[in-house]
Amino acid sequence: MQVDALGAAPLTGKAKRDKLAQELLRRRAAAAPKAGPGFEKRFTIGLPECLGFGIPLACFLVVGFAAAFG
């Protein structure tokens, strides 16, 4: 999550800038997912892009050869 904000002008004082910074940190912490029950990291390899085209092509060729020679 990205928070875009316009802060207090440099001459308004440190207290106002600190208050704004604390509010932005609070919002960032509230939006972040918390690790706990039901939250786990998973790793998958995924399907390579070449297989997305290669598998249907291979099936088409196998069926074509089976029809031609069968």
PDB file of N, CA, C and O in Angstrom, chain B, residues numbered from 101:
ATOM      1  N   MET B 101       0.842  -1.176   0.000  1.00  0.00           N
ATOM      2  CA  MET B 101       0.000   0.000   0.000  1.00  0.00           C
ATOM      3  C   MET B 101       0.885   1.236   0.000  1.00  0.00           C
ATOM      4  O   MET B 101       1.891   1.292   0.706  1.00  0.00           O
ATOM      5  N   GLN B 102       0.513   2.193  -0.773  1.00  0.00           N
ATOM      6  CA  GLN B 102       1.275   3.428  -0.838  1.00  0.00           C
ATOM      7  C   GLN B 102       0.408   4.549  -0.299  1.00  0.00           C
ATOM      8  O   GLN B 102      -0.761   4.676  -0.663  1.00  0.00           O
ATOM      9  N   VAL B 103       0.985   5.352   0.563  1.00  0.00           N
ATOM     10  CA  VAL B 103       0.269   6.496   1.122  1.00  0.00           C
ATOM     11  C   VAL B 103       0.932   7.753   0.608  1.00  0.00           C
ATOM     12  O   VAL B 103       2.111   8.001   0.861  1.00  0.00           O
ATOM     13  N   ASP B 104       0.164   8.539  -0.112  1.00  0.00           N
ATOM     14  CA  ASP B 104       0.660   9.833  -0.575  1.00  0.00           C
ATOM     15  C   ASP B 104       0.029  10.905   0.286  1.00  0.00           C
ATOM     16  O   ASP B 104      -1.187  10.911   0.473  1.00  0.00           O
ATOM     17  N   ALA B 105       0.823  11.799   0.805  1.00  0.00           N
ATOM     18  CA  ALA B 105       0.289  12.852   1.668  1.00  0.00           C
ATOM     19  C   ALA B 105       1.144  14.101   1.538  1.00  0.00           C
ATOM     20  O   ALA B 105       2.337  14.033   1.240  1.00  0.00           O
ATOM     21  N   LEU B 106       0.530  15.203   1.760  1.00  0.00           N
ATOM     22  CA  LEU B 106       1.250  16.467   1.838  1.00  0.00           C
ATOM     23  C   LEU B 106       1.434  16.777   3.307  1.00  0.00           C
ATOM     24  O   LEU B 106       0.466  16.866   4.062  1.00  0.00           O
ATOM     25  N   GLY B 107       2.660  16.936   3.699  1.00  0.00           N
ATOM     26  CA  GLY B 107       2.931  17.184   5.098  1.00  0.00           C
ATOM     27  C   GLY B 107       2.817  18.646   5.462  1.00  0.00           C
ATOM     28  O   GLY B 107       2.487  19.494   4.633  1.00  0.00           O
ATOM     29  N   ALA B 108       3.092  18.915   6.702  1.00  0.00           N
ATOM     30  CA  ALA B 108       3.070  20.291   7.197  1.00  0.00           C
ATOM     31  C   ALA B 108       4.249  21.053   6.606  1.00  0.00           C
ATOM     32  O   ALA B 108       5.300  20.472   6.338  1.00  0.00           O
ATOM     33  N   ALA B 109       4.075  22.313   6.411  1.00  0.00           N
ATOM     34  CA  ALA B 109       5.152  23.160   5.889  1.00  0.00           C
ATOM     35  C   ALA B 109       6.288  23.214   6.909  1.00  0.00           C
ATOM     36  O   ALA B 109       6.054  23.073   8.109  1.00  0.00           O
ATOM     37  N   PRO B 110       7.502  23.417   6.439  1.00  0.00           N
ATOM     38  CA  PRO B 110       8.654  23.413   7.356  1.00  0.00           C
ATOM     39  C   PRO B 110       8.546  24.438   8.491  1.00  0.00           C
ATOM     40  O   PRO B 110       9.121  24.226   9.559  1.00  0.00           O
ATOM     41  N   LEU B 111       7.836  25.518   8.287  1.00  0.00           N
ATOM     42  CA  LEU B 111       7.758  26.550   9.314  1.00  0.00           C
ATOM     43  C   LEU B 111       6.622  26.327  10.326  1.00  0.00           C
ATOM     44  O   LEU B 111       6.501  27.095  11.280  1.00  0.00           O
ATOM     45  N   THR B 112       5.793  25.296  10.138  1.00  0.00           N
ATOM     46  CA  THR B 112       4.656  25.097  11.051  1.00  0.00           C
ATOM     47  C   THR B 112       5.053  24.477  12.372  1.00  0.00           C
ATOM     48  O   THR B 112       4.318  24.596  13.352  1.00  0.00           O
ATOM     49  N   GLY B 113       6.164  23.838  12.421  1.00  0.00           N
ATOM     50  CA  GLY B 113       6.618  23.313  13.701  1.00  0.00           C
ATOM     51  C   GLY B 113       6.791  21.814  13.708  1.00  0.00           C
ATOM     52  O   GLY B 113       6.132  21.078  12.973  1.00  0.00           O
ATOM     53  N   LYS B 114       7.691  21.393  14.554  1.00  0.00           N
ATOM     54  CA  LYS B 114       8.045  19.985  14.655  1.00  0.00           C
ATOM     55  C   LYS B 114       6.889  19.147  15.165  1.00  0.00           C
ATOM     56  O   LYS B 114       6.722  18.011  14.721  1.00  0.00           O
ATOM     57  N   ALA B 115       6.087  19.665  16.078  1.00  0.00           N
ATOM     58  CA  ALA B 115       4.997  18.885  16.658  1.00  0.00           C
ATOM     59  C   ALA B 115       3.990  18.463  15.592  1.00  0.00           C
ATOM     60  O   ALA B 115       3.519  17.325  15.603  1.00  0.00           O
ATOM     61  N   LYS B 116       3.659  19.358  14.684  1.00  0.00           N
ATOM     62  CA  LYS B 116       2.689  19.022  13.638  1.00  0.00           C
ATOM     63  C   LYS B 116       3.277  18.009  12.663  1.00  0.00           C
ATOM     64  O   LYS B 116       2.576  17.097  12.225  1.00  0.00           O
ATOM     65  N   ARG B 117       4.544  18.155  12.319  1.00  0.00           N
ATOM     66  CA  ARG B 117       5.188  17.192  11.422  1.00  0.00           C
ATOM     67  C   ARG B 117       5.261  15.821  12.079  1.00  0.00           C
ATOM     68  O   ARG B 117       5.018  14.811  11.418  1.00  0.00           O
ATOM     69  N   ASP B 118       5.588  15.765  13.353  1.00  0.00           N
ATOM     70  CA  ASP B 118       5.653  14.491  14.062  1.00  0.00           C
ATOM     71  C   ASP B 118       4.281  13.829  14.130  1.00  0.00           C
ATOM     72  O   ASP B 118       4.170  12.612  13.984  1.00  0.00           O
ATOM     73  N   LYS B 119       3.248  14.617  14.349  1.00  0.00           N
ATOM     74  CA  LYS B 119       1.889  14.078  14.415  1.00  0.00           C
ATOM     75  C   LYS B 119       1.498  13.457  13.072  1.00  0.00           C
ATOM     76  O   LYS B 119       0.902  12.381  13.029  1.00  0.00           O
ATOM     77  N   LEU B 120       1.834  14.137  11.989  1.00  0.00           N
ATOM     78  CA  LEU B 120       1.546  13.624  10.659  1.00  0.00           C
ATOM     79  C   LEU B 120       2.336  12.341  10.400  1.00  0.00           C
ATOM     80  O   LEU B 120       1.791  11.378   9.861  1.00  0.00           O
ATOM     81  N   ALA B 121       3.602  12.321  10.775  1.00  0.00           N
ATOM     82  CA  ALA B 121       4.426  11.126  10.575  1.00  0.00           C
ATOM     83  C   ALA B 121       3.876   9.948  11.371  1.00  0.00           C
ATOM     84  O   ALA B 121       3.841   8.830  10.856  1.00  0.00           O
ATOM     85  N   GLN B 122       3.451  10.162  12.595  1.00  0.00           N
ATOM     86  CA  GLN B 122       2.885   9.089  13.409  1.00  0.00           C
ATOM     87  C   GLN B 122       1.592   8.550  12.790  1.00  0.00           C
ATOM     88  O   GLN B 122       1.354   7.342  12.808  1.00  0.00           O
ATOM     89  N   GLU B 123       0.769   9.428  12.252  1.00  0.00           N
ATOM     90  CA  GLU B 123      -0.478   8.998  11.615  1.00  0.00           C
ATOM     91  C   GLU B 123      -0.195   8.137  10.381  1.00  0.00           C
ATOM     92  O   GLU B 123      -0.855   7.121  10.167  1.00  0.00           O
ATOM     93  N   LEU B 124       0.781   8.543   9.575  1.00  0.00           N
ATOM     94  CA  LEU B 124       1.126   7.744   8.403  1.00  0.00           C
ATOM     95  C   LEU B 124       1.685   6.384   8.796  1.00  0.00           C
ATOM     96  O   LEU B 124       1.366   5.382   8.156  1.00  0.00           O
ATOM     97  N   LEU B 125       2.504   6.329   9.826  1.00  0.00           N
ATOM     98  CA  LEU B 125       3.030   5.042  10.299  1.00  0.00           C
ATOM     99  C   LEU B 125       1.915   4.158  10.847  1.00  0.00           C
ATOM    100  O   LEU B 125       1.931   2.943  10.648  1.00  0.00           O
ATOM    101  N   ARG B 126       0.944   4.762  11.538  1.00  0.00           N
ATOM    102  CA  ARG B 126      -0.191   3.992  12.059  1.00  0.00           C
ATOM    103  C   ARG B 126      -1.011   3.395  10.917  1.00  0.00           C
ATOM    104  O   ARG B 126      -1.422   2.237  10.991  1.00  0.00           O
ATOM    105  N   ARG B 127      -1.251   4.171   9.866  1.00  0.00           N
ATOM    106  CA  ARG B 127      -2.020   3.675   8.719  1.00  0.00           C
ATOM    107  C   ARG B 127      -1.280   2.561   8.000  1.00  0.00           C
ATOM    108  O   ARG B 127      -1.886   1.578   7.575  1.00  0.00           O
ATOM    109  N   ARG B 128       0.035   2.716   7.865  1.00  0.00           N
ATOM    110  CA  ARG B 128       0.811   1.665   7.205  1.00  0.00           C
ATOM    111  C   ARG B 128       0.768   0.368   8.004  1.00  0.00           C
ATOM    112  O   ARG B 128       0.621  -0.712   7.432  1.00  0.00           O
ATOM    113  N   ALA B 129       0.897   0.472   9.321  1.00  0.00           N
ATOM    114  CA  ALA B 129       0.869  -0.723  10.168  1.00  0.00           C
ATOM    115  C   ALA B 129      -0.504  -1.383  10.151  1.00  0.00           C
ATOM    116  O   ALA B 129      -0.597  -2.610  10.203  1.00  0.00           O
ATOM    117  N   ALA B 130      -1.567  -0.593  10.079  1.00  0.00           N
ATOM    118  CA  ALA B 130      -2.922  -1.153  10.070  1.00  0.00           C
ATOM    119  C   ALA B 130      -3.217  -1.865   8.759  1.00  0.00           C
ATOM    120  O   ALA B 130      -4.015  -2.802   8.740  1.00  0.00           O
ATOM    121  N   ALA B 131      -2.594  -1.445   7.664  1.00  0.00           N
ATOM    122  CA  ALA B 131      -2.871  -2.037   6.354  1.00  0.00           C
ATOM    123  C   ALA B 131      -2.044  -3.289   6.087  1.00  0.00           C
ATOM    124  O   ALA B 131      -2.399  -4.071   5.206  1.00  0.00           O
ATOM    125  N   ALA B 132      -0.964  -3.501   6.813  1.00  0.00           N
ATOM    126  CA  ALA B 132      -0.087  -4.645   6.574  1.00  0.00           C
ATOM    127  C   ALA B 132      -0.716  -5.920   7.130  1.00  0.00           C
ATOM    128  O   ALA B 132      -1.262  -5.908   8.233  1.00  0.00           O
ATOM    129  N   PRO B 133      -0.645  -7.028   6.371  1.00  0.00           N
ATOM    130  CA  PRO B 133      -1.172  -8.293   6.886  1.00  0.00           C
ATOM    131  C   PRO B 133      -0.330  -8.788   8.059  1.00  0.00           C
ATOM    132  O   PRO B 133       0.894  -8.656   8.055  1.00  0.00           O
ATOM    133  N   LYS B 134      -0.976  -9.341   9.031  1.00  0.00           N
ATOM    134  CA  LYS B 134      -0.293  -9.837  10.224  1.00  0.00           C
ATOM    135  C   LYS B 134      -0.082 -11.347  10.119  1.00  0.00           C
ATOM    136  O   LYS B 134      -0.986 -12.079   9.715  1.00  0.00           O
ATOM    137  N   ALA B 135       1.082 -11.794  10.473  1.00  0.00           N
ATOM    138  CA  ALA B 135       1.350 -13.229  10.507  1.00  0.00           C
ATOM    139  C   ALA B 135       0.689 -13.814  11.745  1.00  0.00           C
ATOM    140  O   ALA B 135       0.790 -13.261  12.840  1.00  0.00           O
ATOM    141  N   GLY B 136       0.037 -14.896  11.562  1.00  0.00           N
ATOM    142  CA  GLY B 136      -0.630 -15.543  12.673  1.00  0.00           C
ATOM    143  C   GLY B 136      -1.369 -16.770  12.175  1.00  0.00           C
ATOM    144  O   GLY B 136      -1.085 -17.258  11.081  1.00  0.00           O
ATOM    145  N   PRO B 137      -2.319 -17.282  12.960  1.00  0.00           N
ATOM    146  CA  PRO B 137      -3.071 -18.453  12.521  1.00  0.00           C
ATOM    147  C   PRO B 137      -3.795 -18.157  11.205  1.00  0.00           C
ATOM    148  O   PRO B 137      -4.423 -17.110  11.049  1.00  0.00           O
ATOM    149  N   GLY B 138      -3.695 -19.093  10.270  1.00  0.00           N
ATOM    150  CA  GLY B 138      -4.342 -18.917   8.984  1.00  0.00           C
ATOM    151  C   GLY B 138      -3.509 -18.157   7.974  1.00  0.00           C
ATOM    152  O   GLY B 138      -3.930 -17.990   6.829  1.00  0.00           O
ATOM    153  N   PHE B 139      -2.343 -17.697   8.371  1.00  0.00           N
ATOM    154  CA  PHE B 139      -1.468 -16.963   7.462  1.00  0.00           C
ATOM    155  C   PHE B 139      -0.164 -17.723   7.364  1.00  0.00           C
ATOM    156  O   PHE B 139       0.539 -17.908   8.357  1.00  0.00           O
ATOM    157  N   GLU B 140       0.153 -18.161   6.157  1.00  0.00           N
ATOM    158  CA  GLU B 140       1.403 -18.882   5.988  1.00  0.00           C
ATOM    159  C   GLU B 140       1.994 -18.553   4.624  1.00  0.00           C
ATOM    160  O   GLU B 140       1.274 -18.206   3.688  1.00  0.00           O
ATOM    161  N   LYS B 141       3.290 -18.665   4.528  1.00  0.00           N
ATOM    162  CA  LYS B 141       3.976 -18.432   3.266  1.00  0.00           C
ATOM    163  C   LYS B 141       3.952 -19.717   2.463  1.00  0.00           C
ATOM    164  O   LYS B 141       4.162 -20.805   3.000  1.00  0.00           O
ATOM    165  N   ARG B 142       3.697 -19.581   1.178  1.00  0.00           N
ATOM    166  CA  ARG B 142       3.743 -20.751   0.308  1.00  0.00           C
ATOM    167  C   ARG B 142       4.665 -20.448  -0.859  1.00  0.00           C
ATOM    168  O   ARG B 142       4.791 -19.304  -1.296  1.00  0.00           O
ATOM    169  N   PHE B 143       5.303 -21.489  -1.351  1.00  0.00           N
ATOM    170  CA  PHE B 143       6.200 -21.352  -2.483  1.00  0.00           C
ATOM    171  C   PHE B 143       5.708 -22.273  -3.584  1.00  0.00           C
ATOM    172  O   PHE B 143       5.505 -23.466  -3.358  1.00  0.00           O
ATOM    173  N   THR B 144       5.519 -21.726  -4.767  1.00  0.00           N
ATOM    174  CA  THR B 144       5.147 -22.549  -5.911  1.00  0.00           C
ATOM    175  C   THR B 144       6.091 -22.238  -7.063  1.00  0.00           C
ATOM    176  O   THR B 144       6.601 -21.124  -7.187  1.00  0.00           O
ATOM    177  N   ILE B 145       6.310 -23.226  -7.887  1.00  0.00           N
ATOM    178  CA  ILE B 145       7.179 -23.042  -9.039  1.00  0.00           C
ATOM    179  C   ILE B 145       6.427 -22.318 -10.147  1.00  0.00           C
ATOM    180  O   ILE B 145       7.001 -21.478 -10.838  1.00  0.00           O
ATOM    181  N   GLY B 146       5.166 -22.632 -10.320  1.00  0.00           N
ATOM    182  CA  GLY B 146       4.383 -22.011 -11.384  1.00  0.00           C
ATOM    183  C   GLY B 146       4.560 -22.751 -12.697  1.00  0.00           C
ATOM    184  O   GLY B 146       5.442 -23.600 -12.827  1.00  0.00           O
ATOM    185  N   LEU B 147       3.730 -22.432 -13.658  1.00  0.00           N
ATOM    186  CA  LEU B 147       3.778 -23.066 -14.971  1.00  0.00           C
ATOM    187  C   LEU B 147       4.564 -22.175 -15.924  1.00  0.00           C
ATOM    188  O   LEU B 147       4.179 -21.030 -16.161  1.00  0.00           O
ATOM    189  N   PRO B 148       5.655 -22.687 -16.470  1.00  0.00           N
ATOM    190  CA  PRO B 148       6.417 -21.872 -17.415  1.00  0.00           C
ATOM    191  C   PRO B 148       5.557 -21.478 -18.618  1.00  0.00           C
ATOM    192  O   PRO B 148       4.677 -22.230 -19.037  1.00  0.00           O
ATOM    193  N   GLU B 149       5.821 -20.294 -19.162  1.00  0.00           N
ATOM    194  CA  GLU B 149       5.000 -19.787 -20.253  1.00  0.00           C
ATOM    195  C   GLU B 149       5.073 -20.656 -21.499  1.00  0.00           C
ATOM    196  O   GLU B 149       4.095 -20.752 -22.240  1.00  0.00           O
ATOM    197  N   CYS B 150       6.211 -21.286 -21.740  1.00  0.00           N
ATOM    198  CA  CYS B 150       6.344 -22.115 -22.946  1.00  0.00           C
ATOM    199  C   CYS B 150       5.403 -23.318 -22.896  1.00  0.00           C
ATOM    200  O   CYS B 150       4.960 -23.797 -23.940  1.00  0.00           O
ATOM    201  N   LEU B 151       5.094 -23.809 -21.700  1.00  0.00           N
ATOM    202  CA  LEU B 151       4.176 -24.944 -21.599  1.00  0.00           C
ATOM    203  C   LEU B 151       2.735 -24.539 -21.903  1.00  0.00           C
ATOM    204  O   LEU B 151       1.932 -25.377 -22.314  1.00  0.00           O
ATOM    205  N   GLY B 152       2.404 -23.283 -21.707  1.00  0.00           N
ATOM    206  CA  GLY B 152       1.056 -22.825 -22.017  1.00  0.00           C
ATOM    207  C   GLY B 152       0.745 -22.965 -23.491  1.00  0.00           C
ATOM    208  O   GLY B 152      -0.414 -23.159 -23.858  1.00  0.00           O
ATOM    209  N   PHE B 153       1.746 -22.872 -24.341  1.00  0.00           N
ATOM    210  CA  PHE B 153       1.570 -23.053 -25.781  1.00  0.00           C
ATOM    211  C   PHE B 153       1.943 -24.476 -26.196  1.00  0.00           C
ATOM    212  O   PHE B 153       1.333 -25.034 -27.108  1.00  0.00           O
ATOM    213  N   GLY B 154       2.937 -25.063 -25.534  1.00  0.00           N
ATOM    214  CA  GLY B 154       3.457 -26.373 -25.929  1.00  0.00           C
ATOM    215  C   GLY B 154       2.528 -27.535 -25.646  1.00  0.00           C
ATOM    216  O   GLY B 154       2.449 -28.460 -26.456  1.00  0.00           O
ATOM    217  N   ILE B 155       1.826 -27.523 -24.534  1.00  0.00           N
ATOM    218  CA  ILE B 155       0.940 -28.643 -24.182  1.00  0.00           C
ATOM    219  C   ILE B 155      -0.217 -28.763 -25.174  1.00  0.00           C
ATOM    220  O   ILE B 155      -0.451 -29.863 -25.675  1.00  0.00           O
ATOM    221  N   PRO B 156      -0.955 -27.691 -25.486  1.00  0.00           N
ATOM    222  CA  PRO B 156      -2.029 -27.836 -26.489  1.00  0.00           C
ATOM    223  C   PRO B 156      -1.496 -28.253 -27.865  1.00  0.00           C
ATOM    224  O   PRO B 156      -2.145 -29.024 -28.572  1.00  0.00           O
ATOM    225  N   LEU B 157      -0.323 -27.749 -28.244  1.00  0.00           N
ATOM    226  CA  LEU B 157       0.263 -28.122 -29.526  1.00  0.00           C
ATOM    227  C   LEU B 157       0.603 -29.612 -29.549  1.00  0.00           C
ATOM    228  O   LEU B 157       0.336 -30.294 -30.538  1.00  0.00           O
ATOM    229  N   ALA B 158       1.187 -30.114 -28.472  1.00  0.00           N
ATOM    230  CA  ALA B 158       1.532 -31.535 -28.395  1.00  0.00           C
ATOM    231  C   ALA B 158       0.269 -32.401 -28.455  1.00  0.00           C
ATOM    232  O   ALA B 158       0.262 -33.430 -29.131  1.00  0.00           O
ATOM    233  N   CYS B 159      -0.789 -32.000 -27.761  1.00  0.00           N
ATOM    234  CA  CYS B 159      -2.049 -32.756 -27.799  1.00  0.00           C
ATOM    235  C   CYS B 159      -2.640 -32.749 -29.209  1.00  0.00           C
ATOM    236  O   CYS B 159      -3.145 -33.769 -29.677  1.00  0.00           O
ATOM    237  N   PHE B 160      -2.578 -31.609 -29.879  1.00  0.00           N
ATOM    238  CA  PHE B 160      -3.092 -31.491 -31.248  1.00  0.00           C
ATOM    239  C   PHE B 160      -2.331 -32.432 -32.184  1.00  0.00           C
ATOM    240  O   PHE B 160      -2.938 -33.106 -33.017  1.00  0.00           O
ATOM    241  N   LEU B 161      -0.990 -32.477 -32.046  1.00  0.00           N
ATOM    242  CA  LEU B 161      -0.189 -33.347 -32.896  1.00  0.00           C
ATOM    243  C   LEU B 161      -0.449 -34.815 -32.620  1.00  0.00           C
ATOM    244  O   LEU B 161      -0.525 -35.606 -33.560  1.00  0.00           O
ATOM    245  N   VAL B 162      -0.588 -35.201 -31.369  1.00  0.00           N
ATOM    246  CA  VAL B 162      -0.848 -36.601 -31.010  1.00  0.00           C
ATOM    247  C   VAL B 162      -2.191 -37.031 -31.583  1.00  0.00           C
ATOM    248  O   VAL B 162      -2.296 -38.114 -32.160  1.00  0.00           O
ATOM    249  N   VAL B 163      -3.208 -36.209 -31.435  1.00  0.00           N
ATOM    250  CA  VAL B 163      -4.533 -36.568 -31.965  1.00  0.00           C
ATOM    251  C   VAL B 163      -4.490 -36.602 -33.488  1.00  0.00           C
ATOM    252  O   VAL B 163      -5.108 -37.473 -34.102  1.00  0.00           O
ATOM    253  N   GLY B 164      -3.769 -35.665 -34.107  1.00  0.00           N
ATOM    254  CA  GLY B 164      -3.643 -35.666 -35.563  1.00  0.00           C
ATOM    255  C   GLY B 164      -2.957 -36.907 -36.083  1.00  0.00           C
ATOM    256  O   GLY B 164      -3.415 -37.502 -37.058  1.00  0.00           O
ATOM    257  N   PHE B 165      -1.846 -37.320 -35.442  1.00  0.00           N
ATOM    258  CA  PHE B 165      -1.158 -38.534 -35.874  1.00  0.00           C
ATOM    259  C   PHE B 165      -2.005 -39.777 -35.616  1.00  0.00           C
ATOM    260  O   PHE B 165      -1.996 -40.705 -36.425  1.00  0.00           O
ATOM    261  N   ALA B 166      -2.735 -39.807 -34.504  1.00  0.00           N
ATOM    262  CA  ALA B 166      -3.590 -40.962 -34.204  1.00  0.00           C
ATOM    263  C   ALA B 166      -4.701 -41.081 -35.248  1.00  0.00           C
ATOM    264  O   ALA B 166      -5.061 -42.190 -35.643  1.00  0.00           O
ATOM    265  N   ALA B 167      -5.243 -39.950 -35.694  1.00  0.00           N
ATOM    266  CA  ALA B 167      -6.299 -39.999 -36.700  1.00  0.00           C
ATOM    267  C   ALA B 167      -5.721 -40.402 -38.062  1.00  0.00           C
ATOM    268  O   ALA B 167      -6.374 -41.114 -38.825  1.00  0.00           O
ATOM    269  N   ALA B 168      -4.503 -39.951 -38.367  1.00  0.00           N
ATOM    270  CA  ALA B 168      -3.910 -40.235 -39.662  1.00  0.00           C
ATOM    271  C   ALA B 168      -3.437 -41.690 -39.786  1.00  0.00           C
ATOM    272  O   ALA B 168      -3.549 -42.301 -40.848  1.00  0.00           O
ATOM    273  N   PHE B 169      -2.914 -42.226 -38.694  1.00  0.00           N
ATOM    274  CA  PHE B 169      -2.346 -43.585 -38.756  1.00  0.00           C
ATOM    275  C   PHE B 169      -3.209 -44.614 -38.043  1.00  0.00           C
ATOM    276  O   PHE B 169      -2.836 -45.786 -38.004  1.00  0.00           O
ATOM    277  N   GLY B 170      -4.327 -44.232 -37.487  1.00  0.00           N
ATOM    278  CA  GLY B 170      -5.130 -45.158 -36.695  1.00  0.00           C
ATOM    279  C   GLY B 170      -6.314 -45.704 -37.342  1.00  0.00           C
ATOM    280  O   GLY B 170      -7.040 -46.492 -36.735  1.00  0.00           O
TER     281      GLY B 170
END
